[in-house]
Each structure stands twice: as structure tokens, then as C-alpha cells.
């Protein structure tokens, strides 16, 4: 297990749970050193005092706030640790809310909470069971690394996870980003939904970092004095989509073929009114097309049109 990044307590009401906080994720990305391209020498960074013009040891380095260009206000670790905040020594639960009320855009890095000692066992289990049975998360405030943060306590497996949350003013507005005045037919939306159904759900654990694997292969080859392996060149994008419906139908057919399903006969879509996706609700006209004297079924099976 990794080393704890913080230790303290979770508090809600009069309940206190001594805990240790451990990273719930790890970074497997490959790191590189900077070198002098001529001779391969490493580029190193030195922390030099601009007044004494000498390299400083780590224990000589502190921090200061830049009040202005010519004024720095020194702040010590002790002053930050002694701030009169209830969140300085505890993860202070403020509320319990349904999980669906928290927009995923707010979530940051997750941390596992580990009970610290035998005294933590019962209150830890109590909080976990209460969160699970109510399907809620605890919204809490805590102070780490010289700033106060917002977080959510939720259950993952048998453990309680602290998920850092962005403050409201840290979320940028999405206003003006989405296109407006776009008209879509119901047939186009239905075709897109059919494609989603065919692609279907998947086990996300099957995905892996192929970029990292490719970089590792290059490093291993060069370290052994060999030529880097040739990588498979991905297919070029087919270009701008001119006919959206044709692109959707081709995608549905390709997805079915990839799953080993037979491409069905041509499908005759109903004529449906266009819908504007500008935030206004539109009504559907339920015009049923008759074929061979029989009414078309309310929900059609997914069949393909031949590509034009």
C-alpha cells in the first residue's frame, strides 16, 4: 500500500473516526529527463538565492506571498498549520445528499480512507453502512496542502473513499459552447440511438494504455541497441461527413458486422418531422405508414439500408 498523505479524523455530529488517507489511484505515465542533445548530459535545476547567488539546501527554503512586484510576505508552515479552521485537523462532514445531485464534472482525485486503530473500526463501519443503505454521499470540508477543499465521502467496495470536489467558482460555464439552431430529424436521432444500442455496454477494465506500451517498446529497443519496432499506422479519418444519415447507417452496419450479426434488408424509415435541438420541446406526429394493408409496428427492428 502507498504511504498515507494525511492523517486525522472524519467527524459528523458527535461521531469521530480516526483515519489515514491513502491515494486511490496511481500514475503509470512514463517520465523523461531533459538532456543536452549534443552530448546527452542531463539538464538539472538549481534553486539559487538571487541575493546571495548560491544554491540553497531544502531546509533553507520557505514560502512567501507576492503582495506586489517588490514585496514578498513570508508565511511559515507553522502559521498555516495553526489556522483557526475546524477542517485543519478533521474531514468535517457538512451534509448528506443523494449521489445523483453531484455533477461528475465536480469530481477530482480520489483517496481511500483507512481506519486508524481499533477505535476506528465501529464508527468507520457505521458510516459506511449508513451511506450504502441511504444511497447517499457525505459532503465534507477538509484542509490539505495549504488550502481548504470540498469533498464527497462515498463507498467503493468495503472502503470509504474521499473524492475531492471542485468549488462552485472553479467550474467554468459551458454557455455559448454548444451549437444552436441545428435541425435533426427523428430518423437521425433514432439511427444514432440504434448505433448506441449495437455498440452497447462494455467492461471498462478491458482498456489499456497502448500509448505507454508503445513508448516502453521504443525505450526497451533503444536500451538494447536495437532499432525501435515499427508501429501499426492507424487509419486516416475518412474526412468531413456530408450525409449524416448515411454515415450513421454505415456505422450501424459496420458495428453489426463486427459483432457477427447479419446485415438485414433495407429498412424503410418513417417520415418524421425535424426537431430543433435549441432547448425547445417539440411534439412528434405519430404517422403510421401502412405496408401491404397492415400497420407498421410501433417499434421497428434495426435493419439496414444499402449504402448509396
N, C-alpha and C positions, 0 to 999 in steps of 0.2 A: 504494500500500500504506500501511496505517496506521503510525504510529511505534511502535517497539519499546517494550514496557512493562517489559522486564528483559533483561539480557544476562549471560551466564555460561557454564556448560558443563553437558552431560549426562555423567554418569560411571557406568559399570558395570564392575566388575572394575578392570582397569588401563586401560580404554579411556576416553578423554576426547574429547568432541565440543563444540567452541566453538559456541554458538548465540545467536541473538536470538529473543526471544519476542514474537509479534505477536498481537493479538486475532483470533480466528477468526470472530467474529460482530460485528454492529453493531446499534445500537438505532435504529429508524426511527420511534419513537413521537413524537408532537407535544408539545412543551413549551409551557407557558403561564407568563406573568408574573403576579404578583399586582398588582392595581391598586386605587386608591381608587374605589369605584363611583360616587361623586358627581361627581368631576371627571376621572377617568381617569388620575390621577397614579400613577406607579409606586411600589410599596412596596419599599424597599431595606432590606437587613440591614447593620447596622454592628457590627463587633467592637470592643467598648468594654471597657477595663480597669475593673473595679469599684472599684479603689483610686484610680487617677488620674482616672477619669471622662473618658477621652479615647479617640478612635478610634485603633486601632493599625495600623501597616503590617504586611504579611505577614511580613517578616523579623524582626519583634519578637515573633512568636507561636511558642510552643513547645508541648510537651505535658507532662502530669503525670498520675499515677495517684492517684485519690481513695482514700487509705487510710482516711479517716474523714471525717465532715462538716466537720471543722475542720482536716484535714491533707491537703495535696497533696504527692506525691513527684515532683519534676521528673525527667523522663527525656529525654535528648538523642538526636538522630538518630545521633550517633557511637556512643553506648553500645549502641544497638540494632544498628547495623551491625557492631560488634565482638564480638557474642555468639559464644562458642566453639562454633559449630554447623557440622558439615560441610555442612549444607544452606544455609548463608548465602551461599555462593559457587557452589553447583552444585545441579543437579537430581540427587539421589543415588538411583539405582535400587536397590531393596531386594529385589525378587523378580520372577519372570516367571510369570504364571498364565494359564490358559485364559480367554478373554474371557467365556464364559458364567458364570464364577464371580462376576463383578461385577454386583451388582443395579443396574439403571438408576436406582433411587432415590438412589444414592450420587453420581451424576454432577452436576457443577457446570459452570461456564463453560469452554469450550474455547479453546485457544490454539495457533496454528501455531508450530512450531519451524523456524527458518531457519538453515542452516549459516552460521557466521560466518567467512568467508575460505576460501581454497583448502585450508587444512589440515583443514577440517571435512568436505570432500567425501567422502572414502573412509570414515571411520568412521560418518558420517551414513548413507550408502548401505548400509553393512554392517548397522547396527542395523535399518534399515527392512526390508531383505530378510529378516533373521533373524526379525523379528516376523511378517512376512507368511507365510513358509513354515511357521512353527510354529503360526500362528493363535493367537498369544498377545499379551498386553499386559504392559508393564512397570509394576510398581507402584513409585512413587518418592516421596521426600520432598523438599520444597523450602520455602524461606522467602522470602516476599514480603510487603510492606506490613505489617511488624511482627507477623507470625505465621507459624508453621510449618504447612505444609499437606501433604496427601496427594494424589497424582495418579496418573493412568494414562497411559502413553505408548502410542499406537496409531497405525495407519497409515490415512490418508484420502487417496485418490488417490496422488500421489507424495510426499506430505509426512508428516512425523511430527507428530501432534497431542498436546499435553499437555492432558488433561481433568482438571480439578480434581475431587477426591473429598471427600465429607463424611467426617469421622471417625466411628467407630462410635458414640460417645456423642452425636453430633449427629443421629442418626436416631431419631425418636420411635417408640415402639412402636405397632403397629396393634391391639394386643389390646383386645377389647371393642368394636371399631367395627362389625364385621360382624354382621348379624342371625343368630340361631341358631334351631334348631328349625323351619326352614322346609321344607315338603314340596313337592317338584316331581315331576311325572310325567315319565317318559322321553319322552312325546309332546311335552311343553312344551319340554324341552331340545332334542329333535330339530328342532322348529319354529324355535327360536332359532338353531340351527346352520345350518338351511336359509336363514334370513334373512341370516346372515353370508356364506354362500356366494354368494347372489344379489347382495348389495351388493358383495362382492368386494374385491380389492385395488385400489389407485389410485396414481397418481403424486402424491406429496405436494407436488411443486413447482407443481401447478396451483392451490393455495390461495393466497389473498392477504388482506391486512388490509383488509377492507371498512370497518371502523370508522374507520381512519385516512383512507381515501379519502373517507368521508362528512364527517369533520371538515375535511379540506382543502377540500372543495367549499363548506362553510359559510364558511370563512375567506376564500376567493377571492371569494365573492359579496359578503360584507360589506366587504372591502377595496375592491371596485369600486363600493360604494354601492348594491348591489342586494339584493333580498330573498333569503335563503337558499333553496336549492331544496327542494321538498317530497320527503321521503324515503318510499319504499315501506314501509308498515306491515307488519311480519311477522305471520303468522297467529298467533292466540291458541292456547295449549295447549288440547287438547280436554278436559282435566280428568282426574280420577282414573280409573285403569284399573280397571274392575270385573271384566271377564273377560279374564284374561291370554292365554288361548289364542286368543280371538277377535282380540285386539289383535295378536298375533303373525301370525295368518293374514292379517289385513288388511294388515299391513306387508309380508308376503311378496308379496301380490297387487299392492300399490302399487309395490314395487320391481321386479317383473317388468314391469309396465306401463311404468314409467319407462325400462326397457331395451328396450322394444318387443317383449317376449315376450307371447305369448297366454296369457291366464289359462286354466289347464287345468280339466278337470272336477273334480267334488268328489272329494276324497281321503278314503278311509276309513282312519283310523289304527288300528293295532293297540292292543288294550287292554294296557297295560303297568303294572307295579306302580309306585307312587310311590317316589321316592328322597328320603332326607333329606340335606340339604346341611350337616350338622353335623360333617363331618370323618370320618364312618364310611363304610367301603366297603360298598356294597350289591351284591347279585347280581341279575342280570337273569334273568327267566324267558323262555326262548325259546319262546313260544307262537305257533305259526304259524297264521294264520287261513286257512281254505280258502275259495276262491271258485270256484263252478262246477266243483267237483271237482278243481281244480288248486291246488297250493300257492302261497301268495303269495311273490313274490321276496324274497330276504334283504334287499335294499336297494331301497327304493321310490323311484321318481322323484318329484320335488316337484310335487304337484298341489294345487289349492286347494279348500277347502270354500267354498260360498257363504256370504257373511256372513249371520248370523242377525239 
